[in-house]
Amino acid sequence: MTRLANKANHLRAVLRLGTMVIMMIQDLLTRFAALENIRRPFEDIWQDIDHYVLAKPIKDKTKRVLFDNTAHVALQQFVSVLDSMLTPQGIHWHGLQYTSQEICSEYRDDIGLEQAVCRLFSLRYAPSSNFTAQQHQVYQSLGAYGTAALFVDHDAQGGLRYRHVPIHELYLGQNHTGTIDTIFRSFTLSGDVICQQWNVLQELDKKQSYQIVHAIIPDQEQGRGFVSVYFMPQQHYVLDTQRYRTMPYSIWRYQTLPGQVYGTSPAMMVLADIKMLNEMEKTQLKALHQQVTPPLMVPDDGMVRHITLTPGAINYGGLDMHGKSMIVPISTTGDLGLSEAKIEQKRQQIKEVFLVPYFQMLAQAPGMTAVEVLQRAHEKSTLLAPTLSRLQSQSLATMILRELDLMMCAGQLDYVADLEDLCDITYQSPANHMQQAAKAEGMLRLFDSIAPILAHHPDYIEMIDIPMVIKQLAKGYGVPASIFK
């Protein structure tokens, strides 16, 4: 009887577990369907961007829509601008500082954090991490679709690995604060790969492709963190579940409207102009073709034989008995110069939205002095500051916190208990340096202004904290803290 009771209890436990799994998959599928409805209005726009901006081929090879590559080239320059302003390779474009003023009472206290930042940058830019290539794709997706995702995880050797997730695989959801906290990724894998990656109990055809959904949802039970579920929706089968302390996806959105989940990209802002530019270029090519090889008028009495336009060819019957040409080109009227001016105007509008003038700022002004160049650079950085600051606080911060969490889990930051609670992220990219340099320039102008006063009253210099001024100047110019004693 005891053995039968144990089997019955085990069977009931298995049934309860199976019921919980089915309920969990049903809940995930319901959420997935809701996110599909949210994303659906953007899909047609993204398809147009694929053809007009990213120059992806159309399935119908007889149909051609791309006649001008202005948007495609401008997108590459947009990527270069963001990369050079936010995450330039070769410098530490962010740092860490303690939140407590007591810890920060001495400048020397930041050296331990500098060592942690150096360790993070060495892991991030390791050849096996593939950060540079994946971040380039993030910027490209941001400029084209307005939304991008970067998955950050650890590798088998204890390092970091990065993977850009294509926009066509993403389904996003946000909470009441407008923060992305729900992510579904839908992709396909062959049965052979699925069996290699997960311990699958079901029998799968190794050559057949199956849909896999990776769901990231907030952990309601713990009140913080996220729950990760890999499942096969058609088979109602859960492949893997785990918990993340931090969001593994860094979501990038260029600009968002109130209540809008997906971002608006530069390509979306000028998509109508991009389409119009291609139609104008198409018409311009037709007009040029007509001028080079115009249509011909010939008499309808059959006197003119087959016309040959080959150089040096002889066309019999082309002249009448009086020596007058019987083959006359049809004159097409039209001002190509006016059309070219309108096309160039559209090109400049597209380049403006893709930040190309900022990229060409120095090249277009070879006669400017160094002071004038710095002033223009400061003006451009001021215009870009809102967008870059938003990308830093919403996207880069999520990625950095994820990296620090992985490093702490690997025991690579064991000198501090909880780095996230004790430290803030400080950004030291070229865009931030330009803004800090403006403050430093203000302090230098102050000393220039008070120099005559100090000449007559040298004791007034005691009103200024000179060591603090030196530290602020060093911070503004990006000088590392380790140089100070």
Disulfide bonds with the S-S distance in Angstrom:
none
